[in-house]
Amino acid sequence: MRKILIFFAVCCLSSCYLFRMDENLKAMYGQPIEVAFQALGLPDGTFNIRGLTIYVWGRSQSYSYSVPQRANTTGYIGMTSFHSTTSYDSYRSGVSTCKIKIATNPRGMIVFAEYDGGWEACDLYASRLDDAFGR
């Protein structure tokens, strides 16, 4: 039970950054793309669409967590019946991805930004944006 509470506490603290991520991305509107480079590092890729340059950052993060389980055992020893409950942890894992897209006009000024992904992978970007813009 303690592990689950710690997991949820980490989720809640991490998601505080994510609640502000949209605001922090919008805070870059009208600024040069170098502002994004300073906050997020160099992008993983770029492409052009209709005169806009789109910069893309992406990452994936593996995670695992335990889920408490119970198993009931019943049976007989000779003529005496017994019942036992065993508690154990079952481990699960997954992969979270995060992608940030920032569009600039021909002058290199940020005109649009968005993100998509889970908190496990977006947490790093959200934290960096929060440090840079403090919103």
C-alpha positions as CSV (number, residue, x, y, z in Angstrom):
1,M,0.0,0.0,0.0
2,R,2.9,2.4,0.8
3,K,4.4,1.9,-2.6
4,I,1.1,2.8,-4.3
5,L,0.8,6.0,-2.2
6,I,4.4,6.9,-3.1
7,F,3.6,6.3,-6.8
8,F,0.5,8.5,-6.6
9,A,2.4,11.2,-4.8
10,V,5.1,11.3,-7.5
11,C,2.4,11.4,-10.1
12,C,0.7,14.4,-8.5
13,L,3.9,16.3,-8.0
14,S,5.0,15.6,-11.5
15,S,1.7,16.5,-13.0
16,C,2.0,20.0,-11.4
17,Y,4.5,20.7,-14.1
18,L,2.3,19.2,-16.8
19,F,-0.6,21.5,-15.7
20,R,1.6,24.5,-16.5
21,M,3.2,23.0,-19.6
22,D,0.6,24.5,-22.0
23,E,1.1,27.9,-20.4
24,N,4.8,27.6,-20.5
25,L,4.8,26.6,-24.2
26,K,2.4,29.6,-24.9
27,A,4.8,31.9,-23.1
28,M,7.3,31.3,-25.9
29,Y,4.9,32.7,-28.6
30,G,6.5,35.7,-30.4
31,Q,10.0,34.8,-29.1
32,P,12.9,33.5,-31.3
33,I,13.3,29.7,-31.5
34,E,16.6,29.9,-29.6
35,V,14.5,30.4,-26.5
36,A,13.1,26.9,-27.0
37,F,16.6,25.5,-27.6
38,Q,17.8,27.0,-24.3
39,A,14.8,25.4,-22.4
40,L,14.5,22.1,-24.2
41,G,17.8,21.5,-25.8
42,L,18.3,20.8,-29.5
43,P,15.3,19.3,-31.3
44,D,15.2,15.7,-32.6
45,G,14.0,16.8,-36.0
46,T,12.7,19.6,-38.2
47,F,10.4,19.9,-41.2
48,N,8.7,22.6,-43.2
49,I,5.1,23.0,-44.0
50,R,3.6,26.0,-45.8
51,G,6.4,28.4,-44.9
52,L,6.5,27.3,-41.2
53,T,9.4,25.4,-39.8
54,I,8.3,22.7,-37.3
55,Y,10.8,21.6,-34.6
56,V,10.1,18.3,-32.9
57,W,11.4,17.0,-29.6
58,G,10.5,13.5,-28.5
59,R,11.3,11.0,-25.9
60,S,10.0,7.8,-24.4
61,Q,10.3,6.5,-20.9
62,S,9.9,3.0,-19.5
63,Y,8.3,2.7,-16.1
64,S,7.3,-0.1,-13.8
65,Y,5.1,-0.3,-10.8
66,S,3.9,-2.9,-8.4
67,V,0.4,-3.9,-7.7
68,P,-0.5,-5.7,-4.5
69,Q,-2.2,-9.1,-5.1
70,R,-3.7,-11.7,-2.9
71,A,-4.1,-15.4,-3.4
72,N,-6.4,-17.7,-1.5
73,T,-5.5,-21.2,-0.8
74,T,-7.9,-23.8,0.5
75,G,-7.5,-27.5,1.0
76,Y,-7.4,-30.4,3.3
77,I,-4.7,-32.0,5.4
78,G,-6.2,-35.4,6.2
79,M,-9.7,-34.6,7.4
80,T,-8.9,-31.0,8.5
81,S,-9.7,-28.2,6.1
82,F,-7.5,-25.1,6.0
83,H,-7.7,-21.6,4.4
84,S,-4.8,-19.3,3.8
85,T,-4.3,-15.9,2.2
86,T,-1.0,-14.9,0.7
87,S,-0.1,-11.4,-0.2
88,Y,2.5,-10.6,-2.9
89,D,3.4,-7.8,-5.4
90,S,2.8,-8.2,-9.1
91,Y,5.0,-6.0,-11.2
92,R,3.9,-4.3,-14.4
93,S,5.6,-2.1,-16.8
94,G,4.9,0.2,-19.7
95,V,6.3,2.9,-22.0
96,S,5.3,6.5,-22.0
97,T,6.0,8.8,-24.9
98,C,6.2,12.6,-25.2
99,K,6.3,14.8,-28.3
100,I,6.6,18.5,-28.5
101,K,6.1,20.5,-31.7
102,I,7.1,24.1,-32.0
103,A,6.3,26.1,-35.2
104,T,8.2,29.2,-36.3
105,N,7.5,31.7,-39.0
106,P,10.1,32.5,-41.7
107,R,11.7,35.0,-39.3
108,G,12.4,32.3,-36.8
109,M,9.8,33.5,-34.3
110,I,7.6,31.0,-32.4
111,V,4.0,31.1,-33.6
112,F,2.6,27.8,-32.2
113,A,3.6,25.1,-29.7
114,E,1.9,21.9,-28.6
115,Y,2.7,18.7,-26.8
116,D,1.3,15.2,-26.6
117,G,2.2,12.4,-24.2
118,G,2.1,10.9,-20.7
119,W,3.5,12.4,-17.6
120,E,6.3,9.8,-17.3
121,A,8.0,11.0,-20.5
122,C,6.8,14.6,-20.5
123,D,8.0,15.3,-17.0
124,L,11.5,16.2,-18.1
125,Y,10.4,18.7,-20.7
126,A,7.7,20.1,-18.3
127,S,10.3,20.6,-15.6
128,R,12.7,22.4,-18.0
129,L,10.0,24.7,-19.2
130,D,8.9,25.4,-15.7
131,D,12.5,26.3,-14.8
132,A,12.8,28.6,-17.8
133,F,9.4,30.3,-17.6
134,G,8.3,29.7,-14.0
135,R,4.6,29.9,-14.8
